[in-house]
Amino acid sequence: MSESSKKLLSMLLVMGAQVPERALSASELAQKLGTDPTSVESDLKKLLETSFVATSVVSGGHGFYLTGIGVIAASSTYS
């Protein structure tokens, strides 16, 4: 897993995005990480494919939140 994907997982964990109601958009994540939205979207696509994140509709767009396996993966970055 890339370093940027690990940062995304950690950010979602720290921000409490473990349920659809707390999902964050790609642009919100890019802003909080201080990075390019295009690279965040690319990483999110990979995390969706591995089932570490799921999507929900927030404010008329897509939001991303951690799945159960994503929480475990995010937590493992701290050990």
PLY file of the C-alpha trace (Angstrom):
ply
format ascii 1.0
element vertex 79
property float x
property float y
property float z
element edge 78
property int vertex1
property int vertex2
end_header
0.00 0.00 0.00
1.33 3.43 -0.92
2.24 6.03 1.68
-0.49 8.35 0.39
-3.12 5.61 0.79
-1.96 5.05 4.37
-2.32 8.78 5.04
-5.86 8.70 3.65
-6.81 5.77 5.84
-5.34 7.50 8.88
-7.15 10.74 8.08
-10.47 8.95 7.76
-9.86 7.21 11.09
-8.86 10.39 12.91
-11.81 12.32 11.46
-14.23 9.63 12.65
-15.34 8.60 9.16
-16.29 5.03 10.02
-19.97 5.30 9.15
-21.77 6.67 6.06
-23.07 9.67 8.00
-19.48 10.82 8.72
-18.17 10.27 5.17
-15.79 12.87 3.72
-15.57 13.97 0.09
-12.39 13.63 -1.93
-12.01 17.41 -1.99
-12.35 17.61 1.82
-9.70 14.93 2.22
-7.38 16.63 -0.26
-7.75 19.93 1.58
-7.06 18.37 4.99
-4.04 16.52 3.63
-2.79 19.54 1.68
-2.51 17.53 -1.53
-3.84 17.36 -5.06
-7.48 16.20 -5.35
-6.64 14.11 -8.42
-4.13 11.99 -6.51
-6.58 11.62 -3.60
-9.25 10.37 -6.02
-6.78 7.89 -7.50
-5.88 6.55 -4.05
-9.54 6.37 -3.05
-10.29 4.30 -6.14
-7.61 1.79 -5.08
-8.95 1.74 -1.52
-12.47 1.10 -2.85
-11.17 -1.83 -4.91
-9.60 -3.37 -1.80
-12.77 -2.72 0.25
-10.94 -0.53 2.78
-13.36 2.32 2.07
-16.96 2.56 0.90
-18.97 5.43 -0.53
-22.13 7.23 0.44
-23.95 10.29 -0.85
-23.13 13.46 1.08
-24.20 16.99 0.14
-25.13 15.88 -3.36
-21.76 14.21 -3.99
-19.85 11.12 -2.96
-18.30 10.72 0.45
-15.85 8.10 1.62
-15.71 6.26 4.92
-13.78 3.34 6.39
-15.17 -0.17 6.29
-14.43 -2.61 9.13
-11.36 -3.92 7.31
-10.36 -0.32 6.60
-10.46 0.52 10.30
-8.12 -2.41 10.97
-5.79 -1.32 8.17
-5.81 2.29 9.37
-5.14 1.23 12.96
-2.24 -0.96 11.89
-0.41 2.09 10.52
0.07 3.18 14.15
1.72 -0.04 15.34
0 1
1 2
2 3
3 4
4 5
5 6
6 7
7 8
8 9
9 10
10 11
11 12
12 13
13 14
14 15
15 16
16 17
17 18
18 19
19 20
20 21
21 22
22 23
23 24
24 25
25 26
26 27
27 28
28 29
29 30
30 31
31 32
32 33
33 34
34 35
35 36
36 37
37 38
38 39
39 40
40 41
41 42
42 43
43 44
44 45
45 46
46 47
47 48
48 49
49 50
50 51
51 52
52 53
53 54
54 55
55 56
56 57
57 58
58 59
59 60
60 61
61 62
62 63
63 64
64 65
65 66
66 67
67 68
68 69
69 70
70 71
71 72
72 73
73 74
74 75
75 76
76 77
77 78
